[in-house]
Amino acid sequence: MAWERFNFTNEYQECIIACMLAQPQEFMAYGWIVQPEYFHGRSTFQLVEQLQSYFEEYGKFPNNFTILGNYAHDRIVRKNPQEAVEILELVSRMADIDTEDWKSVRDRCLFFAKERSALNAVKKIHFHVTEGKLGEIDPIKELQQALAVGMNYQDLGVNLVDDYAQVIRAIYSDAGCGVATGFPLLDGVWKTGWHPGWLIAILAPPKRYKTTFCLNLAKSIASRQANGGDVLYYACEISQELAAMRTIFNLTNKTEDDIMTHGIEKFIMMTGKEVRRQMGHHVWFKGFGSKQATIGDIRNHARFVTQQCGLKNLRAIFIDYAETVRPMKEGRDPEYRQSAQVYTEARALGLEMGCPVIMPDRCNRETVSKPVPSMSGFQGSFEKAGIVDAAIGLCATNSEHVQNRIRYFIFLNRHGAQYLHFEGKVDPAKYKMTIDGELDYDPSLDEDDQKAGSTRRKKKAKDVAEAIGHLVKSGGVRATQSDE
């Protein structure tokens, strides 16, 4: 295969090195773009490797070939005397290169690095295909990483003095705002919505409505609200059809009993119009078996389905749920680090796809009995708390659970207020959840009081206490020492 057919010749790559040494200060910003693996020829590869070693040791590039040649020769000569001689000859030849047009060479460094990086990725993929080892790498990821070379140099950032108006518009204009949840009390916390790249964790014990809440969020984001849009929902615990069916019940206010009563076809006729009426955008469900998919698998599907199905306005990705996703790099790291790795990978996915990622997770055993969760409540790893942008606990005592009451507790929030407490209701048959009002939260209260939580329930307890006191005073109840 003719890999030599590319834009930059071997003579040009030597010219880059010559210009770097002629104008070292001008090439400082581009030094780490020019990696040894981008240069063809063993001697050139070794020379650039020694150039990088020199920079690591002295914090600058050498300003002439004599210094570089001697440095490289002394580091190589004991291991390979012949190669040391060849490097001196290469350096001697480069010293004669005309560097008058160094500005042009500097400005094309980025294109050189991107082309060579892409070429190396194609070579790697070709090798693994021909050797029957394609399963050992992720071809899409290899190409993505290659094309991302130098991305930091294309966006230099923002200057506070010159770009302040641009910053304000980027965050607070309609175009810059993130996605609204559709729950007014939550949207009051995040006034500009959940932004691209945010990782939102929904924490709860097993079987306590994590999936139901995420389906409600997904439906709300994809409804006809002003800044809604398309949603990708990855069901890694239940099937994609079951996740979609629960959303249909939610949208139509129907239950499984309606199917049993009217039959499948009549139920379809009864509900189809309502589903289309409410949904302004797409919700695309994709199922994976538990521990069968990595974030890389989810990324590949997300990119494919957005291109193939024309999802032009992706606003959120749901991954249900964290513990059912396999880490991309399974190695010797302890389990808690691999568990946190999934969070890091999910956050990177959100940045790449330009939307928030909402990922429910189980709380640990110690948190199940607590009235509200804390940052130490994540299943498997405390490190997860440092990765998420926001975490919402779904809370209910056994009594509340039986009564289909639920509390929402924002215990982590990188972008606003935290320790906010709300209450709502659950309709399990229709898979509906509401957020109806705000509760008081006082961390100094003991657990029994905290379980009560709301002003309404505190008032009721006060009324009961006053009634008992009245009975004691009137002689209706004899007070014991413990009552007092």
N, C-alpha and C positions, 0 to 999 in steps of 0.2 A: 504494500500500500504506500502511495506516494505522500507521506506525511510532510515532505519538504515544501509542499505547495501552500505557502502562506505569505502574508504581506511583508513581514520583516525578515530580511536576509541575515546570514551569519555575520556579514560585515557590519550590518546595522547594529546588531547586538553588541559587537565590540565597540562601536562608536558610542553607545550608551555609557559603557564603563569609562571610556576615555573622557567623555564630557563630565561624568560624575567626579572624576579626579581633577579635572581642570576647573570646575566650579562647584566645589563640595557644598558650600553654603546654599546654593540655589537648588541643589538636589536633596537637601536634608528631608524635606517633606515627602519625597518620593522614594526614599531609601527602602522602606519596608514593602513597597509594591514590587520592587525588583528582587524577586526570590531566585535562588540558584536553580530551581527546577524549571524556570522559564528560559534558561540558556542552553543551547545545544552544544555538544562537544564536551568531552570529559574534562579537558584542561580549563575551558571557560567556566564550566560548572564549579570546579574546585576553586577557581580564582574568585568567583562571586561569593562562594561560601566563606572564603577567608576574608573577603571584604566585609561581610556581615559580622564575622568574628571580631574584626578590628573595631567596628563600630560599637559592638557590645563591650569591648574592653576599654576603649578610650572615649566613647561618647561622641565620636565624630568620624567622618570619612578622611582617609589620608589625602594630602593635597598634591601628591606626585607619584609617579609609577615606581620610582626607586624605593620609596618607603613600602608601598604595597608589595612589590616584588620580593624584597628581602623578608618581609613579615610572612608572606605565603611560603616562601622557600624554607625558612627556618622551621615552620610548623609541619611541613610535609616531608622534608628530606630524610628523616630517620625512618619513616614508614615506607616511603617509596622514592628513592633517589632519582629514578628516571623521570617520574612525574614532576618532581621539583624542578628538574632541568627544563622540562617542557613548559612549565608555568613561567619560568624566567624568559624563555624565548617568546612566549605569548605576550608577556608584559612589554618586552622590548619592541615587538611589532606594534602594539597598541600605542606606544609612546609617540609614534610617527603619525598618528591619525590627526587630521585637521579638526579642531573643536570650535572653529569660529561660529558655527551655527548651533551652538549649544542650547539656545532658547527653543529652537524648533524641536530638538531632541528631547528636551525636558518636557515640553508640552505634549509630546506623543508617548511619553513613558506609560501613561495610564492605558492607552490603546494597546501598547505592546504587551503589558501585563495581562490585560483582559483576553487578548487573542491567545497568548501562550497558555493561560490558565484553561481556557475552553478547549484548546487543542489537547492538553494533557488529560482533561476529563474524558474526551472522546476516545483517546488511546486506551485509557483505563477501562472504559466500558467495552470497547472492542476486544480487549484482551480477555475480560471475564466472559464475554459471549462466546468467543472461539474456544475457550478452555472449559466451557460448560459450568462456569462458576458465577453466573449472573446473580444467583440468589444470595451471594455473599455481600453484595453492595446494593445501594439504592440509586439507580441510574438518574432518576429525576433530581434527587438531592445533590448528586455529584455535579450535574449541570447547573443547578441553581447556585451552588456555592461558587462555581467557576465564574458565572455571570455576575455574581455579587462583588467580585474583586474591584476594589477602588470605589465602591459606592460612597464611602465617607468623603471622598474628594469631590464628588459631584454635588453634594449638599454641604456647604461650609457652615451651616447653622444660621442663626439670626443675630443681628446686632441690635442691642436694646435701643440705642439712640435712633438708628436709621429705620428699624423695622418694627417699632412698637405698634403702629397701626395694623400692620400685617398680622402681628401676634394676636391682637384683640379680635380681629375678624376671623382668624383661623379657629379660635376656640368658641366664640359666642355668636357668630353668624349662623344662619340656618344650615349653610353648607358645612360648617365646622363642628356643629353639635353632634354628640354621639346619639345612640339610640335610646329612646324612652322606653321604660318598662311597661307603660300602660296602667300601672298602679299609682294613682295620684300621690299617695303618701310616700312611696319610694321615689317617685320623680321629684318630690319636694326635697329629698336628701341629695340627689344627684341632679342638680338643676339643668345641667347641659347634657345629661344622659350618660350612658356607659360608652366610653370612647374606644376606638380601635386599639387593639393590643392589651386591653384590660383583661385580667383573669378574675372572674367572679366565682367564689366558692359558695355552694349551698350545703350547709352542714346539718346532719340530723342522724339519729339512731336508725338502725335497719327498720324498714317497713313503716316509716313515718313521713310519707308524702314527698320525698325528694323528687321523684319522677313526676308526680302530679303537679307540683309547683313549677317545675321546669317546663312541662307541657303548657301550663297556663301562661307562663312568660313567653314561650315561643309563639303561641296563638296570638297573644296580645301584640307582640312586635310585628307579626306578619299581617295583622288586621289592617283596617283602613285608617289607622291613626296617622297624623301628619308626617312624622319623620320615620315611619316604619319601613320595612323592606323585607327582602327574602331571608329565610332562615334555613340553616342546615342542622338537622338533629340526628346525632349518632347514638343509637340505642345499643348499648353493649351489655345490657342485662336482660331486657325483654326484646321480643322480635320487633322489627320495623312496622309490621302490620298492626301489632298490638298497641304500639305507641301511637300510631296514626288513629286507630279505632278509639282510643281514649280521648283523643282530641275531637273526634267527631261527636262523641257523647257530650263533651263540654260545649261545643259550638251550638248544638241543636237542642240542648236541654232534654235529651232523650236518655233512656237507660237501656240496659240489656233486656229488661222486662218488655220493652216496646218491640224488640226484635222477636222475642218469644210469642208475643201476643199477635202481632200483625204479619209476621213472616219476613224473610229477607228482602224480597223484591219490593214489597210495599214500604218497608222501612227505608229502602234506597230512594224511592219516590218521595217519601215524606221529608227526607233530610237533605237531598242533593241541592235543592235551591237555597236552603239556608246556609249551607257550607259556602257556596259560591258568593252569596250576598255579603257574608261577613269578612271573607278573606280578600284583602286587596293585593296580597303578595303570596309568594310560594313558601310552603314549608316542605322541605325535602327530607324524608326519613330514610336513614340507612342503618341497617343492623349489622353488628359484628358479634361473634361469639365471645363470651367472657374470657379475657386474657388472650384473645386471638389477634387483636389489632394493636398496633403501636400508633403513636401520634403521626409517624411517617405514613402509615397506611391511610389514616384519616386525611392527612394533607393531600396525598395523591388523589383520593376520591374527591375532596373538596375542589381541587383545581380542575379535575376532569368534569365534574358535574356542572360547575359554573360556566365552563366553556361550551360543553355539549348541549346544555339545557337553557342557555341564555339567561342565567341569573345575573342581571346587570347591577343589582343593588343589594349585595349581601350585607346584612346588618348584624347578624349574630350567628355563632356556632355553639351548639350545645353538645357536650360529651357526657353521656349518662351511663356510668359514673366513673370517678377517678380510679378506684381500686380494681375496676374491670379492664383497665388499659395496661398493656405491657410496655415496660420501658424500652426505648429504642436501643440502648446499649446495655445489654444484660451481661454483667461480668462478675468480678469479685467484690464489687462494692456491697456494703451491708444493705439489708432490705430497706431500712429507713431512708438511705440515700437514693436508692432506686425509686422508692415511692415519691420522694420529692422531685426526682428527675422528671417524672411525668408532668408535674406542675410547670416546671421550667420549659419543657417542650411545648406544652399547651399555650403558654404565654407567648412563646416565639411564633406559634401558629397564628395567633390572633394578630400579631404585628404584620406577619407576611400577608394574611388575607384581608387586612384592613378592617377588622371588626372585633368586638369583645368576644371572649370565650367564656361561656357559663358552664361550670363543671361541678355537679353535686358530688358529695363525698360523705362517707360515714364518719361519725365521731367515734372516739375511742371509748372503751368500756367505762373508764372513770367519769366521763362526761355524761353518760346516759342518765345517771341519777341526779345530775345537777339541774337547777332551774333554768340556767342559761349557759351556753358554751363560752369558752375563752380561747385565746390563741394556742393554748396547750391541748386543745380538744381534738386536733386533727388525727385521724386514724393513721398510724404508721410513722409519722414524722412531725416533730415540732418545726422543722425547717420550712414546711409548707406555709406557715404563717408569714414568713418573710418574703414569700414569692407572690402571694395573691394581692390584688388591688382592693378587693372588698370581700368580706365573708358575712353571710347571713345564716344564722342558726334558726332552724325550725324546731320550736319547743312546745312541749305539752306534757303535763303531768298525766298519770294514768286516768285520773278523773276527767281532765280536759279532753283527753283522747277519746274516751267513751262518749263524751258529749259533742264530739266533732268540732271542738274548739282548738285553735292553733295560735301560737305566738311567734312573732318574727323578731329576732334580736340581731342588730347589726353590731357585731363585736370587733370587726376590723374594717377600717376604711382609710385607705391611703389618700383619698381625694375629698375628704369632708368630715362631718361629724360622725362619731361612733357612739356605741352604747345607747342606741335608740331602740325603743321597744314598741312593737305594734301588736294588735290582736285582730283575729279574723275567724272565719268559719270555713269548714270543709264539707263538701257534699261528695262523699265517696262514690256514690252511684253514678254521678254525672261528672266526676273528676274535676270539680270546680273548687277553687280556693279564693277567698276574699281577704282583703286587708281593710278593716273597717274603722280602726281608731288607734290613737297612740296611748301607750301605757306609761305610768311613772316607772322609773328605774332608779333604785337606790342601792349601790353596792354594799352599804353598811348593814342592810337588812339581813336577818338570818335566812336560811334556805326556805323555811316554811312560809315566812312573810313574802319572800321573793317569788315563790310559786304563785301566790295570789296576785301580786304585781300591780294590778290596776287600781285606780282611785275608787272605782265602783266597788270592788271587792273589799278594799280597806274600810270603806264606809260601812259596809254590811257587818264586818267584824266588830267595828266600834259600836254599832247599834246593838249587837248581841251582848257585848260586854256591859253596856249601860243597862240593858234589861235585866241581866243577872244581878248587877249591883243593886238595882231597884228591889228585886225579890229578896236579896239578903237583908237590906235595910228594913223591909216590911215584915220580916220574920218568916217569909215563905220558904226560905232555904237557910239552913244553918251553915255558916262558914267554918271551914276547917283551917288549920294552920297553913296547909299547902294552898288552899284557895286564896288566902290572903297574899 
